[in-house]
Amino acid sequence: MAKIKILPEILSNQIAAGEVVERPSSVVKELVENSIDANATSITVEIEKGGKSVIRISDNGDGLSREDALLSIERYATSKIFTGDDLFSISTMGFRGEALPSIASVSKFTLTTKEKKSQIGTQIEISGGKVLNVMDAGAPAGTMVEVNRLFFNTPARRKFLKSEKTEAGHIADAVSGIALGNPDVGFRLFFNKKLQKNFPLSDGLYQRCVGVLGKDSANKLASLDFQDKGIKIQGFCTFPEITRSTSARIFLFVNNRLVYDRGLVSAIFQGYKGRIMKSRFPLAAVFVDLDYDKVDVNVHPSKRQVRFVDHQRVYRALTQAVASALSASQTRSVKFSKPAHDLPKPVPEYHPRFHEWTQNESLKVAEPALEWGAVTEKGGRPLQALGCVETQQAFKLNMEGPRILGQVMGTYIVAENKDGLMLVDQHAAHERIVYERLKKRYENLDISRQDLVVPETLDLNFKEAALLSDILADLASLGILVEPFGGNTFVIKSVPSIIDEKQIKPVVLEILDNIIENKMESSTEHWLDECLILMACHTAIRANKPMVFREMATLIADLEKCNDPLHCPHGRPTIFSMDKGQIEKLFKRVV
């Protein structure tokens, strides 16, 4: 007797359902995508008890004839592809011919449909994959699919479903995502006969984005617009101050198909590099359009995964699109404007200690070769106290830009411009300045080195030593000259001139730790940039470091010249600002 047997069709469909129908939201996704392929302009989704009891999808699409309706419930029956070549140029949402029979095999299933040209419709009733009834039915043009008691005949699957609230949340996310990608289609979502979401046809893409991403994204969306040799990227991403702890609010569409791709998420994150903190994620709706034969959507039955023919090119394009959009919009919030003419100006008084400063026109373009905390009173205490009138008055004679008011908590610089108050984090700001200077010098091959009087010794383990050996040339290009000293020992001979030699050993060790922990490749642009960030972090002026007015003004002037003055290289904000209106509301001067 043969040990190998052909599975019954119903059992085959139930196995297929395990891949296509993971939970109620999977059913909703498959059925709504069918409605879109049927050219529907209005789709209604009705859910009861989180989809465990009832899922009903109705549309005003093309509808089906009786013959096509019967064929649609057969496995591998599809109107989307006909040849092998079609499989590699798919332009529709569905194509596999598995969704309807898979859903019908694990539920009480009813399909009611009518073509626009027909006078009568067709209704098919199925229970657990068995056709119970086929009849004529009076129905409006379009299709309605009702799924009752999902997984009633596969109790092992049903018990793994989450609470009604959780399953409803997944359904809401699925509908929101599809609605976002199809602004030319109206959607309504009902939970237990109550309207939960409504996306009318009058919505444009921007309105859909605000409706899906949340009201806090309104007026804080950067527009994506990129096109290059067959790749087109459009959509919106939030300004860096709007983030979440997960990537759940990043909606990715490839040729209008809602997908999830780790590479695309990573590319978006790279576009935000230096603007948001690690472990924080932006909100975005990204549409990537490319030739259909340049992407494979037949990766998994759920059709959520894709493969690109040239994935690196797509990822680079997306990173560039995001970075460009953020750069174009970053000047919106904080202005390094000159003080308003009507601000009170101090009367200058001669003071010998600062007379040289007031006569020096070069202060208008402050030089970076400034030793922080160098100018002090006779007793050695830095002149940084808030309200030090003689310092402020004398320094203000030739100063341009925000008016420095002082330093608070030894960490934050307070300044005033015509729009209100600025509070600057001195460490984050200086870190941004040093990082951009290091990066510019590296890109221009202008890294100047200084030899260490006493070389630093590194005693490493085998893994660290092997890694360091691989990146010696790359470190040298950054100005860090390291040489083997036998076994697992190395010596640091020279460092970039901008770096304090006392801080170079921790920098090198942290570089190795980061490469090992993050499993980064040993010679990539990514980790070299991380090196520059580490070097800037270790070099920047620390918190709780007193500063004099000249130092504070120089810092803000240098920060203004940076490409991204609003964030440190790690993504932390450098500046907090309050305009006059916000301050007056704070003190109840205005409502």
HELIX and SHEET records of a PDB file:
HELIX    1   1 GLU A    9  VAL A   20  1                                  12    
HELIX    2   2 PRO A   24  ASP A   37  1                                  14    
HELIX    3   3 LYS A   49  GLY A   51  5                                   3    
HELIX    4   4 ARG A   66  SER A   72  1                                   7    
HELIX    5   5 ASP A   85  PHE A   88  5                                   4    
HELIX    6   6 ALA A   99  ALA A  104  1                                   6    
HELIX    7   7 PRO A  155  ARG A  158  1                                   4    
HELIX    8   8 GLU A  164  GLY A  181  1                                  18    
HELIX    9   9 LEU A  205  LEU A  213  1                                   9    
HELIX   10  10 LYS A  215  SER A  217  5                                   3    
HELIX   11  11 ARG A  262  GLY A  271  1                                  10    
HELIX   12  12 TYR A  292  LYS A  294  5                                   3    
HELIX   13  13 HIS A  311  SER A  329  1                                  19    
HELIX   14  14 GLN A  330  ARG A  332  5                                   3    
HELIX   15  15 PRO A  352  GLN A  359  1                                   8    
HELIX   16  16 GLU A  361  VAL A  365  5                                   5    
HELIX   17  17 VAL A  389  LYS A  396  1                                   8    
HELIX   18  18 GLN A  426  GLU A  443  1                                  18    
HELIX   19  19 PHE A  462  ASP A  470  1                                   9    
HELIX   20  20 LEU A  472  SER A  477  1                                   6    
HELIX   21  21 GLU A  501  GLN A  503  5                                   3    
HELIX   22  22 ILE A  504  ASN A  518  1                                  15    
HELIX   23  23 GLU A  525  THR A  539  1                                  15    
HELIX   24  24 PHE A  549  GLU A  560  1                                  12    
HELIX   25  25 LYS A  580  LEU A  586  1                                   7    
SHEET    1   A 8 LYS A 130  ALA A 137  0                                        
SHEET    2   A 8 GLY A 121  SER A 127 -1                                        
SHEET    3   A 8 LYS A 108  LYS A 114 -1                                        
SHEET    4   A 8 GLY A 142  ASN A 148 -1                                        
SHEET    5   A 8 VAL A  54  ASP A  59 -1                                        
SHEET    6   A 8 SER A  42  GLU A  48 -1                                        
SHEET    7   A 8 GLY A 186  PHE A 191  1                                        
SHEET    8   A 8 LYS A 194  PHE A 199 -1                                        
SHEET    1   B 5 LEU A 221  ASP A 228  0                                        
SHEET    2   B 5 ILE A 231  THR A 238 -1                                        
SHEET    3   B 5 ALA A 284  ASP A 289 -1                                        
SHEET    4   B 5 ILE A 250  VAL A 254  1                                        
SHEET    5   B 5 ARG A 257  VAL A 259 -1                                        
SHEET    1   C 2 THR A 243  ARG A 244  0                                        
SHEET    2   C 2 PHE A 281  PRO A 282 -1                                        
SHEET    1   D 2 VAL A 295  ASP A 296  0                                        
SHEET    2   D 2 ARG A 307  PHE A 308 -1                                        
SHEET    1   E 4 ARG A 403  VAL A 408  0                                        
SHEET    2   E 4 TYR A 412  ASN A 417 -1                                        
SHEET    3   E 4 GLY A 420  ASP A 425 -1                                        
SHEET    4   E 4 ILE A 575  ASP A 579 -1                                        
SHEET    1   F 3 ARG A 449  ASP A 459  0                                        
SHEET    2   F 3 THR A 489  PRO A 496 -1                                        
SHEET    3   F 3 LEU A 481  PRO A 484 -1                                        
END                                                                             
